Amino acid sequence: MSHAHSWKQPAAGRLTREAAPYLRVCERTLIRWRGLGVGPAWTKVGHRVIYRESDLDAWLDAQRVVPVRSEMSA
């Protein structure tokens, strides 16, 4: 019997180990951020931490800094 998703692979739009390279940080950084209560939103399912790609993108958008000079010239 074939399943669309293996239990070892997250569903589309869900990232586990891929979250760190996606954000270009190391896995330890994500672990530290979770402990500090900062960083992107995450979900814990059993012993597994899962990040939604949409949450990573939203967090990245929230980190965006627009230089003041750019705002003045626009």
TIBATI-902402 format. One record per residue: y, z, x of N, C-alpha, C in turn; residue in three letters. Coordinates in Angstrom, 2 decimals. Each point is the difference from the previous one (the first is absolute). Layout:
BEGIN
{atom {Y,Z,X},{Y,Z,X},{Y,Z,X},'Ala'}
...
END
This chain:
BEGIN
{atom {-1.17,0.00,0.84},{1.17,0.00,-0.84},{1.24,0.00,0.89},'Met'}
{atom {0.90,-0.94,-0.21},{1.21,-0.13,0.80},{1.18,0.66,-0.72},'Ser'}
{atom {0.81,0.73,0.77},{1.19,0.63,-0.55},{1.23,-0.69,0.57},'His'}
{atom {1.05,-0.08,-0.79},{1.23,-0.63,0.45},{0.61,0.77,1.16},'Ala'}
{atom {-0.11,1.33,-0.02},{0.57,0.81,1.06},{-1.07,0.93,0.55},'His'}
{atom {-0.10,0.03,1.31},{-0.89,0.96,0.63},{0.66,1.37,-0.01},'Ser'}
{atom {-0.76,1.04,-0.08},{0.56,1.35,0.02},{0.69,0.30,1.31},'Trp'}
{atom {-0.31,-0.76,1.04},{0.61,0.22,1.31},{1.35,-0.71,0.15},'Lys'}
{atom {0.31,-0.92,-0.89},{1.24,-0.74,0.10},{0.90,0.34,-1.19},'Gln'}
{atom {1.29,0.26,0.26},{0.89,0.28,-1.10},{0.24,-1.25,-0.85},'Pro'}
{atom {0.34,0.20,-1.25},{0.31,-1.11,-0.89},{1.25,-0.71,0.48},'Ala'}
{atom {0.22,-1.20,-0.49},{1.19,-0.77,0.38},{1.25,0.83,-0.26},'Ala'}
{atom {0.92,-0.03,0.95},{1.22,0.77,-0.13},{-0.13,1.44,0.46},'Gly'}
{atom {-1.19,0.41,0.42},{-0.23,1.36,0.49},{-0.31,-0.08,1.50},'Arg'}
{atom {0.62,0.87,0.77},{-0.19,0.00,1.44},{-0.40,1.38,0.47},'Leu'}
{atom {-0.91,0.06,0.93},{-0.36,1.28,0.61},{0.37,-0.10,1.48},'Thr'}
{atom {-0.91,-0.38,0.83},{0.30,-0.14,1.44},{1.01,-1.11,0.26},'Arg'}
{atom {0.16,-0.91,-0.92},{0.95,-1.09,0.18},{1.44,0.45,-0.17},'Glu'}
{atom {0.23,1.18,-0.59},{1.36,0.47,-0.27},{0.79,0.20,1.29},'Ala'}
{atom {-0.61,0.57,1.02},{0.71,0.26,1.25},{0.47,-1.30,0.66},'Ala'}
{atom {-0.87,-0.98,0.21},{0.49,-1.25,0.59},{1.00,-0.72,-0.91},'Pro'}
{atom {-0.17,0.14,-1.31},{0.92,-0.62,-0.96},{1.42,0.52,0.23},'Tyr'}
{atom {0.11,1.31,0.28},{1.30,0.63,0.26},{0.38,-0.02,1.48},'Leu'}
{atom {-0.94,-0.46,0.82},{0.19,-0.05,1.46},{0.20,1.39,0.59},'Arg'}
{atom {-0.83,0.94,-0.47},{-0.05,1.35,0.55},{-1.48,0.33,0.25},'Val'}
{atom {-0.27,1.07,0.72},{-1.39,0.38,0.22},{-0.50,0.88,-1.16},'Cys'}
{atom {-1.32,0.08,-0.14},{-0.59,0.79,-1.07},{0.42,1.46,0.08},'Glu'}
{atom {0.14,0.53,1.21},{0.43,1.40,0.17},{1.39,0.21,-0.60},'Arg'}
{atom {0.86,-1.01,0.09},{1.33,0.12,-0.59},{-0.11,0.15,-1.51},'Thr'}
{atom {-0.85,-0.78,-0.64},{-0.19,0.13,-1.45},{-0.56,1.38,-0.35},'Leu'}
{atom {-0.92,0.49,0.79},{-0.56,1.33,-0.24},{1.10,1.05,0.13},'Ile'}
{atom {0.82,-0.11,1.03},{1.10,0.95,0.21},{0.99,-0.08,-1.16},'Arg'}
{atom {0.36,-1.21,-0.42},{0.93,-0.17,-1.11},{-0.54,0.66,-1.27},'Trp'}
{atom {-1.30,-0.18,-0.26},{-0.59,0.64,-1.19},{0.14,1.50,0.08},'Arg'}
{atom {-0.25,0.57,1.17},{0.12,1.44,0.18},{1.43,0.50,-0.18},'Gly'}
{atom {0.96,-0.81,0.38},{1.41,0.36,-0.12},{0.57,-0.32,-1.38},'Leu'}
{atom {-0.77,-0.73,-0.80},{0.48,-0.38,-1.32},{1.03,-1.12,0.02},'Gly'}
{atom {-0.07,-0.82,1.04},{0.90,-1.16,0.11},{-0.85,-1.26,0.08},'Val'}
{atom {0.64,-1.15,0.07},{-0.74,-1.25,0.11},{-0.33,-0.57,-1.36},'Gly'}
{atom {-0.80,-1.05,0.00},{-0.33,-0.68,-1.26},{-0.91,0.83,-0.90},'Pro'}
{atom {0.06,-0.30,-1.29},{-0.88,0.65,-0.98},{-1.46,-0.35,0.32},'Ala'}
{atom {-0.89,0.93,-0.30},{-1.43,-0.21,0.25},{-0.80,0.69,-1.08},'Trp'}
{atom {-1.26,-0.38,-0.08},{-0.92,0.57,-0.98},{-1.23,0.48,0.73},'Thr'}
{atom {-0.51,1.16,-0.39},{-1.23,0.51,0.59},{-1.10,-0.10,-1.04},'Lys'}
{atom {-1.05,-0.70,0.36},{-1.17,-0.16,-0.86},{-1.18,0.58,0.77},'Val'}
{atom {-0.43,1.17,-0.42},{-1.03,0.70,0.76},{0.59,0.40,1.35},'Gly'}
{atom {-0.63,-0.44,1.07},{0.49,0.28,1.35},{0.78,-1.18,0.57},'His'}
{atom {0.21,-1.01,-0.79},{0.61,-1.24,0.48},{1.46,-0.09,-0.44},'Arg'}
{atom {0.87,-0.37,0.94},{1.41,-0.22,-0.30},{0.20,-1.51,-0.17},'Val'}
{atom {0.64,-0.37,-1.09},{0.22,-1.41,-0.31},{1.49,-0.23,-0.21},'Ile'}
{atom {0.50,-1.06,0.59},{1.39,-0.41,-0.20},{0.01,-1.27,-0.82},'Tyr'}
{atom {0.91,-0.09,-0.96},{0.19,-1.24,-0.74},{0.97,-0.86,0.80},'Arg'}
{atom {-0.29,-1.26,0.10},{0.88,-0.91,0.72},{1.40,0.04,-0.61},'Glu'}
{atom {0.09,0.09,-1.32},{1.31,0.05,-0.67},{0.77,1.26,0.39},'Ser'}
{atom {-0.69,1.13,0.21},{0.67,1.23,0.44},{0.49,-0.13,1.43},'Asp'}
{atom {-0.78,-0.66,0.85},{0.44,-0.22,1.38},{1.25,-0.87,0.02},'Leu'}
{atom {-0.01,-1.06,-0.82},{1.16,-0.89,-0.07},{1.22,0.73,-0.54},'Asp'}
{atom {-0.19,0.83,-1.03},{1.11,0.76,-0.57},{0.57,0.97,1.03},'Ala'}
{atom {-0.86,0.65,0.75},{0.45,0.94,1.02},{0.77,-0.73,1.09},'Trp'}
{atom {-0.52,-1.16,0.42},{0.71,-0.79,1.00},{1.38,-0.41,-0.51},'Leu'}
{atom {0.08,-0.42,-1.25},{1.29,-0.38,-0.59},{0.97,1.18,0.01},'Asp'}
{atom {-0.51,1.21,-0.26},{0.85,1.18,-0.03},{0.51,0.38,1.40},'Ala'}
{atom {-0.69,-0.45,1.05},{0.41,0.30,1.37},{1.04,-0.99,0.52},'Gln'}
{atom {0.26,-1.04,-0.76},{0.88,-1.08,0.44},{1.42,0.52,0.19},'Arg'}
{atom {0.59,-0.36,1.11},{1.37,0.37,0.30},{0.82,-1.28,0.10},'Val'}
{atom {1.07,-0.05,-0.77},{0.91,-1.14,0.05},{1.22,0.44,0.79},'Val'}
{atom {0.26,-0.62,1.13},{1.17,0.38,0.79},{1.29,-0.15,-0.81},'Pro'}
{atom {0.92,0.92,0.18},{1.25,0.00,-0.73},{0.76,-1.30,0.22},'Val'}
{atom {0.02,-0.47,1.23},{0.72,-1.24,0.32},{-0.53,-1.16,-0.83},'Arg'}
{atom {-1.34,-0.06,-0.23},{-0.60,-1.06,-0.79},{0.46,0.07,-1.45},'Ser'}
{atom {0.12,1.21,-0.53},{0.44,0.17,-1.39},{1.44,-0.47,-0.16},'Glu'}
{atom {0.83,0.26,0.97},{1.43,-0.35,-0.08},{0.22,-1.50,0.06},'Met'}
{atom {-0.86,-0.70,0.75},{0.18,-1.44,0.15},{-0.65,-0.80,-1.11},'Ser'}
{atom {-0.80,0.65,-0.83},{-0.71,-0.71,-1.07},{0.86,-0.19,-1.22},'Ala'}
END
